[in-house]
Amino acid sequence: MSQVPSPATRIPRIGRFGWLMGLYAENHARLVALFDPGHLAVGGYVSSVGDGLDVRLDVLDQHRYTTELRLSYAMTDPVTGEPDPSAYLRLYRDARQVEATHCYVGRRWQDVIGMFPPPAEVVGHRMRMNTFLGKWLQYLGERGHGVATLAPGAEAARLAEA
């Protein structure tokens, strides 16, 4: 007589770190499908779909295997004068991952969870930031943002004036 394994033994469990790496991979697929930033020159870009809520994509630096970005709306925080909301992203082209490194100007993970947090807290914080990023990227895609709506910052300002 053969024994049928229970569902718990048949379905592998994924740990929090594995789940986080899955979020990074999903965010890579979404970001590349939207804006393909690995091929953009360093500088500012604006995506406008006519809803009054333009998206700003700043390519901060291009390295051999990574791209440093800031994704924000074309709105500023009245206190800091910086774009808000915003997310700083690191795109790993070779690993096909996108990581949200921090989601507010001046507030890196050390500012939020302290200098020496337990590893579980660091992973939890990264999960929250990257879950937010995934939902934001999905929303932007649903609104119609993408490569076709992306223009260099100076050109986007000129088109808005015309």
N, C-alpha and C positions, 0 to 999 in steps of 0.2 A: 504494500500500500504506500503510495507516495504522499508526502506531506506538502500541502500548499503553504507557501510562506505568507505570513500576515502582511497586510498593506504597509505596515511600518518598516518591515525588512525589505520590501521590494522597491520602495521609493527612497532614493538617496536624499539625505537632508543637506541643504546648503547652509553654510555658516554665514554669519554677518559679513565677514570679509569677502567671501565669495559673492554674496549678494551685492556688495559695494562695487566689486569689479564688474559685475553684470550691469550695474547702473552706469558705470563709466563707459562700457561698450555701447549701451543703448544711447547714451548722450552723444557719443561720437557719431553714430549712425544718423541721429537727428540733426546735429549741427552741420555735418558734412552735406547732408541732403538739402539743408536750408541755404547755407552760405558758402560752402566749400572754402573755409578760411585758410587752409594750408597753402592755397595758391594765390592768395592776395598779398599785395605789397604792404609794407608797414605804412600805417596811416589810418585815417578815420573814414568810415563809410556809414551811409544812412539808408535805411530801408523804409519806404513810405508806401502805404497802401490806401491812402486817402481817408483814413479814419481819425486823423488828428493826433495819433499816437505813434510817431515815428520811432523806429528802433535804431540805435546807434551801435555799430560794431567797430571797435578800435583794435586794430592789429598792432600790438605793442612791440612785438619782436618776433622775428623768424629765425629759428635755428635749424640745424641740419635735420633733426628728427622731431622737434617740437615747435609749437606756435603759442605765443602768449597773447591773450585776448582780454578785452573787457566788453561785455554785452550790457547795454542799458537802454532805457528809453531816453528820448531827447527832452528830459525834464531834469531840473536840478533841485537838490535839497536846499530849502531856504536858509538853513543854518550854515551848512558847509560850502554851498555853492557847487558841489560835486554832483555828477549824475546819480540819480536815485530813482528806482532801484537799479542796482548794478551787480554784476557777477564777474569776478575775475576767473578766467578759465585757462587751463593749460591743455592743449591738444597734443597728444602723442601720436604722430603719424605712423610710426613703425609698429606700435602696439595697438593702434586703433582704439584709443581711449581718450575721453575728455573728462577732466577733473575740475570741478569748481573749487578753487583754492580759498576764496572768501567771497562773501556776498554783500559787503557794505564797505564803503570807503573808511579806512582807518580802523576797521575791526577785523583783524585776522583771528584765527582760531585761538591764539594765545589770549586775546582780549575777551573772548567769549567764555572759554572753559579753563583758563589759567595756564600757567607755565608747565606744570607737571601733572596733567590729568591722567587717570588710569586709561589704559589702551581701549577699553570698551567705550569710554566716553568719547575718545577721539573718533573711533569708528562710527559711533552714533551721530556725532556732529557732522561728519562727512556724509553720512547717509541722508541726513535731513537736507543739507545744502544741495546734494546731487539729485535728490528726489525733486526738490524745488526746481532745479535747472531742467530736469527732464520734462516736468509739467509746463514750464515756461516755453521751452523749445517746441513742444507739441502745440501749445496755444498759438505761438507765432506762426507755425506752419498752417494751422487751421484758419488764421486770419488772412493768409495769402502772402506772407513775407517769404522771401527767397532770393536766389541769385538774380532773378529777373527784376526784382524791385530794389536791388542794392546798387547804390551809386557812390562814387567817391564824395567825401564830405563837402568839398568846395562846389562840385557840380550839383549835388543835391540841393544846396542852398540856392544856387543860381536857378535851378528848375522850379523851386518853390516860389521864387520871386516873379517868374515869367507868367 
